[in-house]
Amino acid sequence: MAKILLRKENLFYNLDIISKKAGSIEKVAVVLKDNAYGHGLIEIGKLASEYGIKKAVVRTIDDALKIEKFFDYIVILAEKSFHTYSHTFHIALNTCEDIERLPINSNVHIKIDTGMHRSGIKPSELEKAILGLSKRNIHITGVFTHHKGADELSTNFFWQKAVFSSIKENVKKICEQLSLPIPAFHSCNSAALFRTSDFDEDFARVGIATYGYIDNADVFKFPKLKPVMSLWANRISTRTLKKGQSVGYGGKFSATEDMIVSNYDVGYGDGFLRLNERKTYTTPKGYKVLGRVSMDNLSLNTDDEKVCIFDDVNALAKVHDTITYEITTTLNPNIEKEIV
Ligand SMILES: *Cc1c(COP(=O)(O)O)cnc(C)c1O
């Protein structure tokens, strides 16, 4: 089967840039949701911890349990069953409805909706949430928000930042009145961190930049990062395609002269999104994906034993009219990972 190589050197390079921007390693929470954006939850968790990162962000408690030994502090973004409790876990409160469902003595980060209108409590519900949680002996260890377009040129980013600033003041006031400790504040994803010149929050939640990408990096003159993942495929078979013969479903690629064609063991079933006659892609070494991608394989104009399918997903994201995030997270979690 195909294989994903993870370049430790590139991951550490990105973490150097990120922790410098954030001010210290302690101010970086590495986002490992969705199998670390397809890179492998355990693999990236272990490497980030080896680098010295202490905080992580995941989607569920099950994911948090898998990486608990690597981190001191884990923020869980979207758990609904609240079944296990650990002092390293900090569960996001996405709606006031969940106040009664959170385990007593658990650590909670209150998510505030500052304008994305996806999840999070309304700024006007802040006092009610803090009172409700503290009444149940739940520790409010964080208050956070999420930007709807930190990687886009618009005023949204500054607007939400201003809303969150006033939330922080309000939280401090309420906590002082109730003699509660001041929680940690965090609002930045990768793009927001790099757009902030005076980062002063407790930590940033850094996903895509960890893996070597940020959308619109040129527009904002963000630092160059290095993609961590590359996808490799093995040759299954080789033949000579005679002039006029075609390859694959629908016979959509026809040889204009005799040529060598090989079949490689990666396809859309592995999460390498399907390419067809309208979507063309060339590998880093210059081999062309010929015709349509099959479920478990694709054809290239080479007979190399192993081929690097990609070592940077920006080109594929363009081909598929999507973002780098979708290309890497879609990869099948069963693809073997090797750290190099
Ligand atoms: C996914 C996610 C992040 C990370 O965003 P990147 O753009 O990948 O850095 C941060 N915060 C929340 C709430 C998220 O869901």
PDBQT file of the ligand as one rigid body, heavy atoms in Angstrom, charges set to zero:
ROOT
HETATM    1  C1  LIG A 401      -9.232  23.674  13.501  1.00  0.00    +0.000 C 
HETATM    2  C2  LIG A 401      -9.217  24.725  14.515  1.00  0.00    +0.000 A 
HETATM    3  C3  LIG A 401      -8.066  25.484  14.761  1.00  0.00    +0.000 A 
HETATM    4  C4  LIG A 401      -6.816  25.399  13.919  1.00  0.00    +0.000 C 
HETATM    5  O1  LIG A 401      -6.956  26.176  12.754  1.00  0.00    +0.000 OA
HETATM    6  P1  LIG A 401      -5.760  26.309  11.697  1.00  0.00    +0.000 P 
HETATM    7  O2  LIG A 401      -6.285  27.255  10.690  1.00  0.00    +0.000 OA
HETATM    8  O3  LIG A 401      -5.556  24.944  11.138  1.00  0.00    +0.000 OA
HETATM    9  O4  LIG A 401      -4.582  26.796  12.453  1.00  0.00    +0.000 OA
HETATM   10  C5  LIG A 401      -8.089  26.374  15.828  1.00  0.00    +0.000 A 
HETATM   11  N1  LIG A 401      -9.208  26.513  16.582  1.00  0.00    +0.000 NA
HETATM   12  C6  LIG A 401     -10.331  25.825  16.354  1.00  0.00    +0.000 A 
HETATM   13  C7  LIG A 401     -11.514  26.055  17.219  1.00  0.00    +0.000 C 
HETATM   14  C8  LIG A 401     -10.384  24.919  15.311  1.00  0.00    +0.000 A 
HETATM   15  O5  LIG A 401     -11.521  24.250  15.074  1.00  0.00    +0.000 OA
ENDROOT
TORSDOF 0
